[in-house]
C-alpha cells in the first residue's frame, strides 16, 4: 500500500530515519501504556505512516521490557492488552509503540525525517 515517487533512505549514518504522520487514535495510546507504563503519548506527531524502519536489537529490547513487566511472551501480552470494545476497529498500533519506545529509549539512534505522503489516496499523482 505504499508507492514511492523517489528514492527514500531509511537509515543515515546508521540512524533510523523515522517518517511521521498526524493520525490520532486514543485506543492506540491506551494499549501501549498497558504494555508498559513508560509507553505513553508524549509527542504531537504519530508513528502511523505506512513504513517503519527498525533495528532488531531495539525491537528485542522492547520485547524484553514488556515480557519482564508482564512475565509473559510479548505477542500474548500485545493481544491480551487490546480492549475488547476495540476488536471491531483498531485497538493497537505497532507503529506508535515502536516509534515511542525508540524515541524514549534510543533517541541518539534515530531522527525524524518528515516525508511528503498521502493517506488513502484514490489515485497516484506521479507529478509530485
C-alpha positions as MATLAB code, in Angstrom:
seq = 'XXXXXXXXXXXXXXXXXXXXXXXXXXXXXXXXXXXXXXXXXXXXXXXXXXXXXXXXXXXXXXXXXXXXXXXXXXXXXXXXXXXXXXXXXXXXXXXXXXXXXXXXXXXXXXXXXXXXXXXXXXXXXXXX';
ca = [
       0.000    0.000    0.000;
       2.982    2.317   -0.457;
       4.078    3.864   -3.730;
       7.424    5.679   -3.780;
       7.946    8.574   -6.202;
      11.627    8.978   -5.458;
      14.387    7.183   -3.552;
      13.925    7.089    0.223;
      16.618    6.355    2.798;
      15.522    4.524    5.915;
      18.916    4.862    7.591;
      21.502    7.627    7.544;
      24.827    7.290    9.356;
      23.346    4.133   10.930;
      20.492    6.161   12.447;
      16.876    5.220   11.798;
      15.072    7.840    9.710;
      11.507    7.791   11.043;
       8.751    9.279    8.958;
       5.756   10.608   10.878;
       2.057   11.217   10.402;
      -0.755   13.092   12.087;
      -3.211   10.309   12.931;
      -4.553   10.258   16.479;
      -6.493    7.266   17.787;
      -6.748    7.116   21.583;
      -7.053    3.297   21.816;
      -3.515    3.000   20.397;
      -2.091    5.017   23.283;
      -4.179    3.261   25.917;
      -2.939   -0.081   24.573;
       0.730    0.812   24.520;
       0.527    2.200   28.048;
      -0.908   -1.142   29.187;
       2.101   -2.868   27.637;
       4.394   -0.798   29.845;
       3.877    2.422   31.857;
       6.813    4.087   30.095;
       4.948    3.882   26.773;
       2.634    6.861   26.601;
       1.720    9.504   24.046;
       4.147   12.386   24.580;
       4.811   13.532   21.001;
       2.462   15.697   18.933;
       3.041   13.557   15.839;
       2.104    9.988   15.035;
       4.097    6.945   14.002;
       1.327    5.921   11.599;
       2.864    6.484    8.173;
       2.809    3.100    6.369;
       6.521    2.422    6.704;
       8.549    1.544    9.768;
      12.299    1.062    9.647;
      13.646   -0.743   12.682;
      16.682   -2.344   14.206;
      16.389   -5.881   15.504;
      18.084   -5.174   18.850;
      15.737   -2.253   19.563;
      12.683   -4.410   18.868;
      14.168   -7.174   21.032;
      14.816   -4.672   23.818;
      11.167   -3.561   23.650;
      10.016   -7.182   23.785;
      12.276   -7.874   26.768;
      10.951   -4.842   28.651;
       7.304   -5.833   28.108;
       7.929   -9.520   28.828;
       9.770   -8.704   32.043;
       6.974   -6.371   33.177;
       4.178   -8.882   32.450;
       6.049  -12.184   32.957;
       4.677  -13.389   29.633;
       5.722  -13.507   25.980;
       5.323  -10.271   24.020;
       2.843  -11.481   21.386;
       0.455  -12.758   24.058;
       0.669   -9.542   26.095;
       0.192   -7.489   22.916;
      -3.047   -9.323   22.114;
      -4.299   -9.537   25.701;
      -3.939   -5.788   26.218;
      -6.292   -4.837   23.363;
      -9.556   -3.601   24.859;
     -12.368   -5.929   23.677;
     -14.567   -2.969   22.676;
     -11.907   -2.101   20.082;
     -11.945   -5.519   18.367;
     -14.200   -4.321   15.523;
     -11.954   -1.289   14.960;
      -8.268   -0.967   15.706;
      -7.046   -1.300   19.270;
      -3.260   -1.403   18.870;
      -0.536    0.088   16.713;
       2.923   -1.372   16.379;
       3.919    1.869   14.614;
       3.064    4.023   17.637;
       4.654    1.555   20.060;
       7.949    1.215   18.220;
       8.282    4.930   17.452;
       7.561    5.888   21.070;
       9.880    3.247   22.502;
      12.740    4.133   20.158;
      12.437    7.883   20.740;
      12.288    7.373   24.515;
      14.995    4.730   24.859;
      17.294    5.061   21.835;
      16.866    8.723   20.891;
      20.503    9.006   19.830;
      19.920    6.288   17.221;
      17.075    7.884   15.296;
      15.926   11.061   13.579;
      12.532   12.314   12.476;
      12.508   12.973    8.735;
       9.077   14.034    7.513;
       8.398   12.660    4.062;
       5.705   14.125    1.853;
       2.986   11.490    1.688;
      -0.748   10.970    1.381;
      -3.011    8.533    3.164;
      -5.862    6.742    1.401;
      -5.237    8.432   -1.927;
      -7.688    7.209   -4.598;
      -5.070    7.675   -7.314;
      -1.343    8.146   -7.775;
      -0.121   11.565   -8.854;
       3.328   10.902  -10.332;
       3.999   14.602  -10.930;
       4.741   15.181   -7.215;
];
